[in-house]
Amino acid sequence: MMTRIPKIAPTHRRTVVAGFLTAGAAAAAASTSSLFARQARAGDLWKGITPDAHWNNFEMVVGDTLLVRAHIGNTPVEAILDSGSAASIISASLASRLGLEGSEKRTIRGISGRASAGLAHNIDLMIGRQASHLDAAFIVDLETASAAFGRPIDLVLGQDVFAGRCLALDFATSRYTLSEGFAGGPDWTPTPLGHGANRELIAYASVAGLPPAPLVIDLGSATALMLARGYVDRHGLLDGKRRSTAMLGGVEGSRIATAFVADRVDLAGLGIDTIPALAVDPWLSVSTVGNIGLPLLAQFNLVLDFTVGRMWLHALPVDRRPPMLKDLSGFDLAASADALTIVHLSEGSPAARGGWAVGERIVAIDGKPIGTGYTRSSLWRWRYGPAGRRVKLTIEGGEVREIQLAAYY
């Protein structure tokens, strides 16, 4: 999994799996929504959800990752919801604890590279209060992604879990459900969903006023917007813009991407302005020119209807939208139990100008020690502003240095 994290990681964590949903599963799913012919009343936003649907809470961790509670057999796990992954992923460490064998070897595809994986069969899940069965799931070493996240990632729930269902996400109240259908309603805006050559979940959106282009709808991406560098260059999206660098990585390795701010994205005719973005090279998908990640999708209440291939959007009021966080420090950091290790310094950033070095370990922020609860507390927010704030960072060994936050791209 590989997606951009709010700068606590060497990887901007992003999904690595594609191409696993079968045509048969998709065909069986397509018949489900015929159960629903009613139309929701105006003002009753979630009336279109089937009445027997169970709502469960999700946690939006470090501003850009959806965590839900699940069980594999009797083992409780925290799982990431990831519509950008065609198949679900179990970490190698959890598979070992569960005695799952991955003797069948596969090659999986990420944003900009490939990696090897094992394949496990016949896995029973409980997601919240809803049962699910996977004929197969990939077993992958998720240590890099876990370091990026600052806590273990044991399970990634991909499109195979959602097949034949609607995934409804209520970002206003931090809850979700998997239902058998969704009737829409006058408060919702629909747009078609399709699949790419590697089963990427695709919708069309306009970037910076350009004609609509195919983009992956990717709840597992912590980057609001990623675009293929070739697309960015062809359309001059970097012209006249301040830019910097960021480290993008996952199970297939790490590489440097270009960080910039996109002016606007219009999705189903609904526009969002000023979006932190990455230009990625190489871009492996032959079906898309980029992806829309969780920070941008979370500007809406959202229903992904896998029964008929449709996405429904309802724009949140501006004061209810979670911020699309933009780093003001310039650090890419790997989180451990007691420190943040510098793995990259963004070009032109306060960190790069301040004489910091890759490999240095930060053990405290304004005197507060880094611990296992770093990503569970509000301490991780320190690098997001306001601009001009001075932050004291304690280096391993006791030296205290100060950094002044500032916009650098």
Secondary structure, DSSP 8 states (H G I E B T S, - for coil): -EE--SSSSSS-EE----S---HHHHHHHHTGGGG------TT-TTTTB-TT---EE-EEETTTEEEEEEEETTEEEEEEE-TT-SS-EEEHHHHHHHT----EEEEEE-SS-EEEEEEEEEEEEEETTEEEEEEEEEEE--HHHHHHHTS---EEE-HHHHTTSEEEEETTTTEEEEES-B---TT-EEEE-EE-TT--EEEEEEETT---EEEEEETT--SSEEEEHHHHHHTTTTTT---EEEEEEETTEEEEEEEEEEEEEEETTEEEEEEEEEEESS---SS-SEEEEHHHHTTEEEEEETTTTEEEEEE--GGGS------SS-EEEEE-SS-EEEEEE-TTSHHHHTT--TT-EEEEETTEE--TTTTTSSGGGGGG--TT-EEEEEETTS-EEEEE-----
